[in-house]
Amino acid sequence: MNNNTLSYALIVALAGSVALVGCKKKDDAAAVTAPPAATEPAPMEPAPMPEAPAAATVSAVTVGTTAAADKSVAAVSTFKPTDRIIVSIRTTGTASNQEVGAKLTYQDGQVAGEQKQTLNTTGDGITNIEFSNPSPWPAGKYTVDVTVNGTPAGAPQSIEVK
């Protein structure tokens, strides 16, 4: 029985070795095919913001005494004390609830008049703002300033009452 026991021990040892080697190979294979370690996800770029509709811009300011049917005004630089003063503001672009204003300032810095209108347009247009005085306008030089949403727009206009 000595041979049998020795043979039996060799077979068990051989089977154990094969099992260990087989397990070792499986562990190595698992290490090779294991998914890569988790990394931080790539930062997402913010979605582009939809562009706001372009605001209307002032393309011309004209000061005169009468407006045509299309609201255009013939430029006048000298006014009579009894004239009404019309500030014609030509705009381009689209506007939704934009505030358009005109301010009339006398030569000593005193505000002679200031008015605002809400502009809603889908294209080019003209907005007229009128200044009239129940008493005659004092003789002197005036400056007309136009704003859009409180920001100066267009070139200031100089006029004179004689």
N, CA and C atoms as an extended XYZ file, in Angstrom:
486
Properties=species:S:1:pos:R:3:atomname:S:1:resname:S:1:resid:I:1 pbc="F F F"
N         0.798       -1.170        0.000 N   MET     1
C         0.000        0.000        0.000 CA  MET     1
C         0.842        1.235        0.000 C   MET     1
N         2.008        0.997        0.160 N   ASN     2
C         2.932        2.093        0.182 CA  ASN     2
C         2.992        2.787       -1.175 C   ASN     2
N         3.006        2.010       -2.222 N   ASN     3
C         3.025        2.580       -3.564 CA  ASN     3
C         1.719        3.292       -3.879 C   ASN     3
N         0.652        2.693       -3.441 N   ASN     4
C        -0.641        3.306       -3.695 CA  ASN     4
C        -0.765        4.626       -2.968 C   ASN     4
N        -0.338        4.662       -1.770 N   THR     5
C        -0.445        5.880       -1.001 CA  THR     5
C         0.426        6.956       -1.634 C   THR     5
N         1.623        6.547       -2.062 N   LEU     6
C         2.510        7.505       -2.711 CA  LEU     6
C         1.918        7.974       -4.026 C   LEU     6
N         1.345        7.106       -4.793 N   SER     7
C         0.729        7.474       -6.062 CA  SER     7
C        -0.469        8.386       -5.814 C   SER     7
N        -1.207        8.008       -4.786 N   TYR     8
C        -2.367        8.802       -4.475 CA  TYR     8
C        -1.944       10.195       -4.050 C   TYR     8
N        -0.906       10.346       -3.267 N   ALA     9
C        -0.419       11.636       -2.812 CA  ALA     9
C         0.098       12.458       -3.984 C   ALA     9
N         0.781       11.808       -4.947 N   LEU    10
C         1.276       12.509       -6.131 CA  LEU    10
C         0.123       13.028       -6.992 C   LEU    10
N        -0.899       12.232       -7.125 N   ILE    11
C        -2.048       12.650       -7.942 CA  ILE    11
C        -2.734       13.856       -7.293 C   ILE    11
N        -2.877       13.808       -5.965 N   VAL    12
C        -3.531       14.917       -5.270 CA  VAL    12
C        -2.674       16.177       -5.382 C   VAL    12
N        -1.355       16.018       -5.249 N   ALA    13
C        -0.466       17.157       -5.358 CA  ALA    13
C        -0.498       17.751       -6.763 C   ALA    13
N        -0.484       16.876       -7.752 N   LEU    14
C        -0.534       17.320       -9.147 CA  LEU    14
C        -1.853       18.048       -9.430 C   LEU    14
N        -2.951       17.519       -8.947 N   ALA    15
C        -4.265       18.146       -9.161 CA  ALA    15
C        -4.309       19.512       -8.468 C   ALA    15
N        -3.722       19.557       -7.258 N   GLY    16
C        -3.693       20.835       -6.545 CA  GLY    16
C        -2.854       21.865       -7.259 C   GLY    16
N        -1.725       21.437       -7.821 N   SER    17
C        -0.862       22.358       -8.566 CA  SER    17
C        -1.587       22.897       -9.791 C   SER    17
N        -2.244       21.990      -10.500 N   VAL    18
C        -2.978       22.405      -11.702 CA  VAL    18
C        -4.079       23.389      -11.314 C   VAL    18
N        -4.747       23.105      -10.203 N   ALA    19
C        -5.825       23.988       -9.766 CA  ALA    19
C        -5.278       25.366       -9.399 C   ALA    19
N        -4.135       25.372       -8.707 N   LEU    20
C        -3.538       26.659       -8.334 CA  LEU    20
C        -3.081       27.426       -9.559 C   LEU    20
N        -2.438       26.728      -10.497 N   VAL    21
C        -1.986       27.392      -11.716 CA  VAL    21
C        -3.177       27.897      -12.506 C   VAL    21
N        -4.227       27.112      -12.573 N   GLY    22
C        -5.444       27.528      -13.293 CA  GLY    22
C        -6.070       28.736      -12.653 C   GLY    22
N        -6.112       28.749      -11.339 N   CYS    23
C        -6.667       29.913      -10.643 CA  CYS    23
C        -5.802       31.134      -10.847 C   CYS    23
N        -4.504       30.929      -10.829 N   LYS    24
C        -3.585       32.041      -11.020 CA  LYS    24
C        -3.769       32.662      -12.390 C   LYS    24
N        -3.928       31.823      -13.403 N   LYS    25
C        -4.127       32.341      -14.753 CA  LYS    25
C        -5.438       33.099      -14.868 C   LYS    25
N        -6.463       32.600      -14.187 N   LYS    26
C        -7.744       33.294      -14.242 CA  LYS    26
C        -7.625       34.667      -13.597 C   LYS    26
N        -6.898       34.778      -12.491 N   ASP    27
C        -6.718       36.069      -11.841 CA  ASP    27
C        -5.967       37.029      -12.751 C   ASP    27
N        -4.897       36.526      -13.440 N   ASP    28
C        -4.149       37.370      -14.368 CA  ASP    28
C        -5.037       37.813      -15.520 C   ASP    28
N        -5.820       36.881      -16.044 N   ALA    29
C        -6.704       37.217      -17.146 CA  ALA    29
C        -7.735       38.245      -16.703 C   ALA    29
N        -8.228       38.096      -15.487 N   ALA    30
C        -9.206       39.050      -14.974 CA  ALA    30
C        -8.575       40.433      -14.843 C   ALA    30
N        -7.308       40.458      -14.428 N   ALA    31
C        -6.625       41.738      -14.284 CA  ALA    31
C        -6.422       42.396      -15.637 C   ALA    31
N        -6.152       41.605      -16.668 N   VAL    32
C        -5.912       42.150      -17.999 CA  VAL    32
C        -7.202       42.663      -18.607 C   VAL    32
N        -8.299       41.950      -18.424 N   THR    33
C        -9.545       42.354      -19.071 CA  THR    33
C       -10.454       43.171      -18.158 C   THR    33
N        -9.987       43.536      -16.996 N   ALA    34
C       -10.816       44.333      -16.087 CA  ALA    34
C       -11.086       45.696      -16.712 C   ALA    34
N       -12.266       46.240      -16.475 N   PRO    35
C       -12.563       47.558      -17.042 CA  PRO    35
C       -11.614       48.602      -16.465 C   PRO    35
N       -11.321       49.635      -17.225 N   PRO    36
C       -10.409       50.659      -16.731 CA  PRO    36
C       -11.001       51.329      -15.497 C   PRO    36
N       -10.124       51.839      -14.688 N   ALA    37
C       -10.552       52.515      -13.467 CA  ALA    37
C       -11.435       53.704      -13.827 C   ALA    37
N       -12.394       53.954      -12.968 N   ALA    38
C       -13.302       55.069      -13.218 CA  ALA    38
C       -12.527       56.390      -13.176 C   ALA    38
N       -12.808       57.259      -14.146 N   THR    39
C       -12.185       58.578      -14.174 CA  THR    39
C       -13.297       59.605      -14.114 C   THR    39
N       -12.936       60.830      -13.837 N   GLU    40
C       -13.937       61.882      -13.810 CA  GLU    40
C       -14.487       62.074      -15.215 C   GLU    40
N       -15.791       62.266      -15.327 N   PRO    41
C       -16.343       62.494      -16.662 CA  PRO    41
C       -15.818       63.819      -17.217 C   PRO    41
N       -15.701       63.856      -18.517 N   ALA    42
C       -15.240       65.082      -19.169 CA  ALA    42
C       -16.247       66.184      -18.879 C   ALA    42
N       -15.770       67.374      -18.592 N   PRO    43
C       -16.720       68.460      -18.299 CA  PRO    43
C       -17.586       68.742      -19.518 C   PRO    43
N       -18.865       68.944      -19.250 N   MET    44
C       -19.790       69.244      -20.347 CA  MET    44
C       -19.716       70.727      -20.649 C   MET    44
N       -19.695       71.053      -21.897 N   GLU    45
C       -19.702       72.465      -22.281 CA  GLU    45
C       -21.136       72.959      -22.159 C   GLU    45
N       -21.305       74.184      -21.681 N   PRO    46
C       -22.669       74.686      -21.540 CA  PRO    46
C       -23.331       74.810      -22.903 C   PRO    46
N       -24.622       74.556      -22.891 N   ALA    47
C       -25.382       74.683      -24.131 CA  ALA    47
C       -25.358       76.145      -24.565 C   ALA    47
N       -25.230       76.405      -25.843 N   PRO    48
C       -25.206       77.803      -26.287 CA  PRO    48
C       -26.535       78.476      -25.964 C   PRO    48
N       -26.426       79.702      -25.505 N   MET    49
C       -27.619       80.481      -25.180 CA  MET    49
C       -28.251       80.950      -26.486 C   MET    49
N       -29.572       80.910      -26.542 N   PRO    50
C       -30.191       81.441      -27.759 CA  PRO    50
C       -29.913       82.928      -27.845 C   PRO    50
N       -29.658       83.370      -29.038 N   GLU    51
C       -29.329       84.782      -29.216 CA  GLU    51
C       -30.564       85.626      -28.976 C   GLU    51
N       -30.363       86.712      -28.228 N   ALA    52
C       -31.459       87.647      -27.991 CA  ALA    52
C       -31.715       88.404      -29.282 C   ALA    52
N       -32.970       88.726      -29.514 N   PRO    53
C       -33.228       89.487      -30.729 CA  PRO    53
C       -32.469       90.804      -30.671 C   PRO    53
N       -31.955       91.195      -31.801 N   ALA    54
C       -31.189       92.435      -31.863 CA  ALA    54
C       -32.102       93.598      -31.503 C   ALA    54
N       -31.601       94.483      -30.683 N   ALA    55
C       -32.375       95.650      -30.286 CA  ALA    55
C       -32.346       96.679      -31.404 C   ALA    55
N       -33.375       97.479      -31.435 N   ALA    56
C       -33.416       98.545      -32.430 CA  ALA    56
C       -32.325       99.560      -32.106 C   ALA    56
N       -31.732      100.095      -33.137 N   THR    57
C       -30.708      101.118      -32.959 CA  THR    57
C       -31.140      102.388      -33.692 C   THR    57
N       -30.677      103.517      -33.196 N   VAL    58
C       -31.013      104.808      -33.808 CA  VAL    58
C       -30.081      105.031      -34.988 C   VAL    58
N       -30.660      105.238      -36.158 N   SER    59
C       -29.845      105.483      -37.347 CA  SER    59
C       -29.809      106.965      -37.719 C   SER    59
N       -30.796      107.738      -37.250 N   ALA    60
C       -30.802      109.175      -37.555 CA  ALA    60
C       -31.729      109.910      -36.597 C   ALA    60
N       -31.348      111.140      -36.294 N   VAL    61
C       -32.196      112.030      -35.496 CA  VAL    61
C       -32.338      113.318      -36.294 C   VAL    61
N       -33.576      113.731      -36.505 N   THR    62
C       -33.853      114.958      -37.250 CA  THR    62
C       -34.798      115.810      -36.414 C   THR    62
N       -34.540      117.093      -36.362 N   VAL    63
C       -35.396      118.009      -35.605 CA  VAL    63
C       -36.023      118.987      -36.597 C   VAL    63
N       -37.335      119.163      -36.486 N   GLY    64
C       -38.047      120.057      -37.402 CA  GLY    64
C       -39.338      120.557      -36.781 C   GLY    64
N       -40.202      121.127      -37.647 N   THR    65
C       -41.456      121.710      -37.155 CA  THR    65
C       -42.694      120.978      -37.644 C   THR    65
N       -42.592      120.235      -38.732 N   THR    66
C       -43.756      119.506      -39.259 CA  THR    66
C       -43.337      118.106      -39.691 C   THR    66
N       -44.282      117.176      -39.547 N   ALA    67
C       -44.031      115.786      -39.944 CA  ALA    67
C       -44.899      115.431      -41.136 C   ALA    67
N       -44.331      114.713      -42.060 N   ALA    68
C       -45.078      114.233      -43.228 CA  ALA    68
C       -45.921      113.016      -42.817 C   ALA    68
N       -46.699      112.514      -43.747 N   ALA    69
C       -47.559      111.359      -43.470 CA  ALA    69
C       -46.748      110.139      -43.041 C   ALA    69
N       -45.528      110.005      -43.573 N   ASP    70
C       -44.676      108.859      -43.210 CA  ASP    70
C       -43.853      109.130      -41.943 C   ASP    70
N       -44.185      110.207      -41.242 N   LYS    71
C       -43.528      110.648      -40.001 CA  LYS    71
C       -42.145      111.256      -40.208 C   LYS    71
N       -41.700      111.372      -41.448 N   SER    72
C       -40.403      112.001      -41.689 CA  SER    72
C       -40.523      113.495      -41.415 C   SER    72
N       -39.418      114.111      -41.025 N   VAL    73
C       -39.380      115.530      -40.668 CA  VAL    73
C       -38.266      116.183      -41.462 C   VAL    73
N       -38.571      117.344      -42.044 N   ALA    74
C       -37.534      118.120      -42.726 CA  ALA    74
C       -36.712      118.833      -41.661 C   ALA    74
N       -35.405      118.714      -41.759 N   ALA    75
C       -34.514      119.289      -40.741 CA  ALA    75
C       -34.600      120.808      -40.730 C   ALA    75
N       -34.707      121.359      -39.520 N   VAL    76
C       -34.725      122.802      -39.297 CA  VAL    76
C       -33.789      123.058      -38.119 C   VAL    76
N       -32.981      124.107      -38.216 N   SER    77
C       -32.075      124.406      -37.104 CA  SER    77
C       -32.464      125.682      -36.363 C   SER    77
N       -33.333      126.502      -36.994 N   THR    78
C       -33.770      127.751      -36.365 CA  THR    78
C       -35.290      127.722      -36.231 C   THR    78
N       -35.766      128.002      -35.025 N   PHE    79
C       -37.202      127.939      -34.728 CA  PHE    79
C       -37.704      129.292      -34.253 C   PHE    79
N       -39.007      129.511      -34.424 N   LYS    80
C       -39.669      130.689      -33.869 CA  LYS    80
C       -40.078      130.354      -32.431 C   LYS    80
N       -40.258      131.321      -31.585 N   PRO    81
C       -40.654      131.049      -30.199 CA  PRO    81
C       -41.993      130.321      -30.067 C   PRO    81
N       -42.842      130.391      -31.086 N   THR    82
C       -44.159      129.742      -31.030 CA  THR    82
C       -44.190      128.380      -31.735 C   THR    82
N       -43.094      127.974      -32.348 N   ASP    83
C       -43.057      126.695      -33.087 CA  ASP    83
C       -43.126      125.502      -32.129 C   ASP    83
N       -43.706      124.436      -32.637 N   ARG    84
C       -43.564      123.172      -31.911 CA  ARG    84
C       -42.297      122.524      -32.450 C   ARG    84
N       -41.618      121.819      -31.594 N   ILE    85
C       -40.343      121.184      -31.953 CA  ILE    85
C       -40.588      119.687      -32.029 C   ILE    85
N       -40.346      119.122      -33.197 N   ILE    86
C       -40.554      117.679      -33.403 CA  ILE    86
C       -39.191      117.016      -33.537 C   ILE    86
N       -38.960      116.029      -32.695 N   VAL    87
C       -37.732      115.228      -32.768 CA  VAL    87
C       -38.117      113.913      -33.437 C   VAL    87
N       -37.565      113.696      -34.620 N   SER    88
C       -37.859      112.499      -35.402 CA  SER    88
C       -36.701      111.511      -35.223 C   SER    88
N       -37.032      110.327      -34.706 N   ILE    89
C       -36.009      109.318      -34.401 CA  ILE    89
C       -36.212      108.136      -35.340 C   ILE    89
N       -35.264      107.964      -36.239 N   ARG    90
C       -35.324      106.845      -37.195 CA  ARG    90
C       -34.559      105.670      -36.579 C   ARG    90
N       -35.226      104.499      -36.506 N   THR    91
C       -34.601      103.305      -35.926 CA  THR    91
C       -34.545      102.180      -36.944 C   THR    91
N       -33.571      101.305      -36.747 N   THR    92
C       -33.454      100.095      -37.559 CA  THR    92
C       -33.448       98.901      -36.616 C   THR    92
N       -34.008       97.804      -37.079 N   GLY    93
C       -34.023       96.589      -36.272 CA  GLY    93
C       -35.348       96.386      -35.564 C   GLY    93
N       -35.385       95.347      -34.762 N   THR    94
C       -36.587       94.950      -34.047 CA  THR    94
C       -36.536       95.463      -32.618 C   THR    94
N       -37.671       95.907      -32.119 N   ALA    95
C       -37.739       96.400      -30.744 CA  ALA    95
C       -38.989       95.858      -30.074 C   ALA    95
N       -38.824       95.454      -28.835 N   SER    96
C       -39.949       95.001      -28.039 CA  SER    96
C       -39.881       95.719      -26.694 C   SER    96
N       -40.809       96.633      -26.499 N   ASN    97
C       -40.886       97.421      -25.262 CA  ASN    97
C       -39.600       98.176      -24.950 C   ASN    97
N       -38.983       98.737      -25.965 N   GLN    98
C       -37.808       99.584      -25.740 CA  GLN    98
C       -38.292      101.005      -25.504 C   GLN    98
N       -37.625      101.673      -24.585 N   GLU    99
C       -37.987      103.047      -24.268 CA  GLU    99
C       -37.118      103.999      -25.076 C   GLU    99
N       -37.765      104.838      -25.869 N   VAL   100
C       -37.073      105.842      -26.662 CA  VAL   100
C       -37.431      107.200      -26.067 C   VAL   100
N       -36.415      107.997      -25.807 N   GLY   101
C       -36.671      109.290      -25.187 CA  GLY   101
C       -35.937      110.413      -25.878 C   GLY   101
N       -36.461      111.623      -25.689 N   ALA   102
C       -35.813      112.831      -26.208 CA  ALA   102
C       -35.839      113.877      -25.099 C   ALA   102
N       -34.729      114.578      -24.965 N   LYS   103
C       -34.618      115.633      -23.950 CA  LYS   103
C       -34.161      116.908      -24.638 C   LYS   103
N       -34.844      117.986      -24.320 N   LEU   104
C       -34.555      119.305      -24.862 CA  LEU   104
C       -33.947      120.125      -23.728 C   LEU   104
N       -32.689      120.542      -23.906 N   THR   105
C       -31.973      121.264      -22.853 CA  THR   105
C       -31.631      122.678      -23.337 C   THR   105
N       -31.973      123.651      -22.520 N   TYR   106
C       -31.683      125.053      -22.837 CA  TYR   106
C       -30.200      125.323      -22.626 C   TYR   106
N       -29.689      126.388      -23.200 N   GLN   107
C       -28.250      126.716      -23.171 CA  GLN   107
C       -27.657      126.829      -21.767 C   GLN   107
N       -28.489      127.138      -20.753 N   ASP   108
C       -27.963      127.252      -19.383 CA  ASP   108
C       -27.986      125.910      -18.637 C   ASP   108
N       -28.358      124.833      -19.337 N   GLY   109
C       -28.382      123.498      -18.729 CA  GLY   109
C       -29.730      123.100      -18.167 C   GLY   109
N       -30.670      124.016      -18.177 N   GLN   110
C       -32.012      123.729      -17.677 CA  GLN   110
C       -32.759      122.859      -18.683 C   GLN   110
N       -33.432      121.812      -18.192 N   VAL   111
C       -34.200      120.931      -19.077 CA  VAL   111
C       -35.493      121.639      -19.452 C   VAL   111
N       -35.680      121.860      -20.746 N   ALA   112
C       -36.869      122.545      -21.247 CA  ALA   112
C       -37.995      121.556      -21.533 C   ALA   112
N       -37.668      120.296      -21.650 N   GLY   113
C       -38.678      119.261      -21.890 CA  GLY   113
C       -38.026      117.899      -22.023 C   GLY   113
N       -38.769      116.881      -21.595 N   GLU   114
C       -38.272      115.511      -21.719 CA  GLU   114
C       -39.477      114.595      -21.859 C   GLU   114
N       -39.421      113.729      -22.884 N   GLN   115
C       -40.525      112.807      -23.128 CA  GLN   115
C       -39.971      111.438      -23.521 C   GLN   115
N       -40.782      110.407      -23.245 N   LYS   116
C       -40.387      109.036      -23.593 CA  LYS   116
C       -41.573      108.328      -24.221 C   LYS   116
N       -41.258      107.387      -25.105 N   GLN   117
C       -42.272      106.542      -25.726 CA  GLN   117
C       -41.767      105.105      -25.740 C   GLN   117
N       -42.692      104.169      -25.751 N   THR   118
C       -42.326      102.758      -25.838 CA  THR   118
C       -42.327      102.362      -27.305 C   THR   118
N       -41.232      101.729      -27.701 N   LEU   119
C       -41.058      101.336      -29.097 CA  LEU   119
C       -41.260       99.831      -29.237 C   LEU   119
N       -42.195       99.439      -30.104 N   ASN   120
C       -42.437       98.047      -30.471 CA  ASN   120
C       -42.490       97.994      -31.994 C   ASN   120
N       -41.481       97.378      -32.581 N   THR   121
C       -41.420       97.335      -34.033 CA  THR   121
C       -40.727       96.064      -34.497 C   THR   121
N       -41.078       95.628      -35.687 N   THR   122
C       -40.434       94.440      -36.254 CA  THR   122
C       -39.496       94.809      -37.394 C   THR   122
N       -39.264       96.095      -37.558 N   GLY   123
C       -38.366       96.534      -38.630 CA  GLY   123
C       -38.051       98.003      -38.478 C   GLY   123
N       -37.537       98.579      -39.532 N   ASP   124
C       -37.175       99.989      -39.515 CA  ASP   124
C       -38.419      100.851      -39.301 C   ASP   124
N       -38.225      101.974      -38.611 N   GLY   125
C       -39.363      102.846      -38.376 CA  GLY   125
C       -38.941      104.220      -37.913 C   GLY   125
N       -39.938      105.085      -37.746 N   ILE   126
C       -39.706      106.454      -37.283 CA  ILE   126
C       -40.626      106.710      -36.095 C   ILE   126
N       -40.061      107.258      -35.042 N   THR   127
C       -40.826      107.667      -33.870 CA  THR   127
C       -40.637      109.165      -33.714 C   THR   127
N       -41.739      109.881      -33.594 N   ASN   128
C       -41.662      111.334      -33.413 CA  ASN   128
C       -42.070      111.706      -32.006 C   ASN   128
N       -41.289      112.581      -31.402 N   ILE   129
C       -41.595      113.119      -30.079 CA  ILE   129
C       -41.717      114.630      -30.237 C   ILE   129
N       -42.869      115.167      -29.790 N   GLU   130
C       -43.141      116.596      -29.965 CA  GLU   130
C       -42.999      117.364      -28.654 C   GLU   130
N       -42.427      118.552      -28.786 N   PHE   131
C       -42.340      119.477      -27.667 CA  PHE   131
C       -43.077      120.749      -28.071 C   PHE   131
N       -43.995      121.178      -27.229 N   SER   132
C       -44.651      122.463      -27.455 CA  SER   132
C       -44.678      123.190      -26.112 C   SER   132
N       -44.789      124.488      -26.202 N   ASN   133
C       -44.741      125.308      -24.997 CA  ASN   133
C       -45.934      126.257      -25.041 C   ASN   133
N       -46.791      126.249      -23.980 N   PRO   134
C       -47.933      127.171      -24.009 CA  PRO   134
C       -47.480      128.625      -24.041 C   PRO   134
N       -46.327      128.895      -23.475 N   SER   135
C       -45.712      130.225      -23.573 CA  SER   135
C       -44.669      130.126      -24.677 C   SER   135
N       -44.277      131.223      -25.262 N   PRO   136
C       -43.244      131.134      -26.293 CA  PRO   136
C       -41.923      130.577      -25.727 C   PRO   136
N       -41.229      129.830      -26.570 N   TRP   137
C       -39.915      129.308      -26.172 CA  TRP   137
C       -38.967      130.488      -25.948 C   TRP   137
N       -38.198      130.474      -24.872 N   PRO   138
C       -37.207      131.538      -24.690 CA  PRO   138
C       -36.170      131.496      -25.807 C   PRO   138
N       -35.787      132.639      -26.291 N   ALA   139
C       -34.767      132.709      -27.347 CA  ALA   139
C       -33.461      132.153      -26.796 C   ALA   139
N       -32.728      131.467      -27.649 N   GLY   140
C       -31.447      130.918      -27.237 CA  GLY   140
C       -31.169      129.595      -27.928 C   GLY   140
N       -30.090      128.969      -27.505 N   LYS   141
C       -29.675      127.700      -28.105 CA  LYS   141
C       -30.127      126.537      -27.225 C   LYS   141
N       -30.520      125.460      -27.905 N   TYR   142
C       -31.001      124.252      -27.237 CA  TYR   142
C       -30.242      123.044      -27.795 C   TYR   142
N       -30.162      122.027      -26.981 N   THR   143
C       -29.584      120.751      -27.428 CA  THR   143
C       -30.653      119.680      -27.289 C   THR   143
N       -30.748      118.829      -28.296 N   VAL   144
C       -31.692      117.714      -28.277 CA  VAL   144
C       -30.877      116.431      -28.161 C   VAL   144
N       -31.147      115.671      -27.093 N   ASP   145
C       -30.476      114.386      -26.878 CA  ASP   145
C       -31.505      113.265      -26.937 C   ASP   145
N       -31.134      112.165      -27.590 N   VAL   146
C       -32.017      111.008      -27.720 CA  VAL   146
C       -31.397      109.840      -26.962 C   VAL   146
N       -32.269      109.044      -26.321 N   THR   147
C       -31.819      107.849      -25.610 CA  THR   147
C       -32.678      106.653      -26.016 C   THR   147
N       -32.081      105.471      -25.904 N   VAL   148
C       -32.813      104.214      -26.056 CA  VAL   148
C       -32.525      103.422      -24.791 C   VAL   148
N       -33.590      103.115      -24.051 N   ASN   149
C       -33.465      102.437      -22.759 CA  ASN   149
C       -32.485      103.156      -21.832 C   ASN   149
N       -32.510      104.484      -21.862 N   GLY   150
C       -31.674      105.283      -20.983 CA  GLY   150
C       -30.247      105.493      -21.460 C   GLY   150
N       -29.862      104.880      -22.575 N   THR   151
C       -28.511      105.002      -23.107 CA  THR   151
C       -28.507      106.007      -24.259 C   THR   151
N       -27.579      106.963      -24.262 N   PRO   152
C       -27.544      107.926      -25.364 CA  PRO   152
C       -27.467      107.228      -26.723 C   PRO   152
N       -28.230      107.761      -27.671 N   ALA   153
C       -28.276      107.175      -29.014 CA  ALA   153
C       -28.378      108.300      -30.031 C   ALA   153
N       -27.777      108.089      -31.172 N   GLY   154
C       -27.795      109.123      -32.201 CA  GLY   154
C       -26.957      110.315      -31.772 C   GLY   154
N       -26.711      111.192      -32.694 N   ALA   155
C       -25.890      112.378      -32.415 CA  ALA   155
C       -26.765      113.475      -31.817 C   ALA   155
N       -26.298      114.158      -30.765 N   PRO   156
C       -27.052      115.298      -30.213 CA  PRO   156
C       -27.246      116.356      -31.315 C   PRO   156
N       -28.398      116.985      -31.289 N   GLN   157
C       -28.734      118.009      -32.276 CA  GLN   157
C       -28.770      119.377      -31.601 C   GLN   157
N       -28.235      120.380      -32.277 N   SER   158
C       -28.261      121.742      -31.766 CA  SER   158
C       -29.266      122.550      -32.575 C   SER   158
N       -30.124      123.261      -31.856 N   ILE   159
C       -31.100      124.120      -32.523 CA  ILE   159
C       -31.078      125.486      -31.836 C   ILE   159
N       -31.725      126.458      -32.495 N   GLU   160
C       -31.767      127.796      -31.916 CA  GLU   160
C       -33.162      128.367      -32.094 C   GLU   160
N       -33.646      129.017      -31.037 N   VAL   161
C       -34.946      129.721      -31.091 CA  VAL   161
C       -34.606      131.203      -31.187 C   VAL   161
N       -35.167      131.867      -32.248 N   LYS   162
C       -34.926      133.299      -32.471 CA  LYS   162
C       -36.230      134.061      -32.495 C   LYS   162
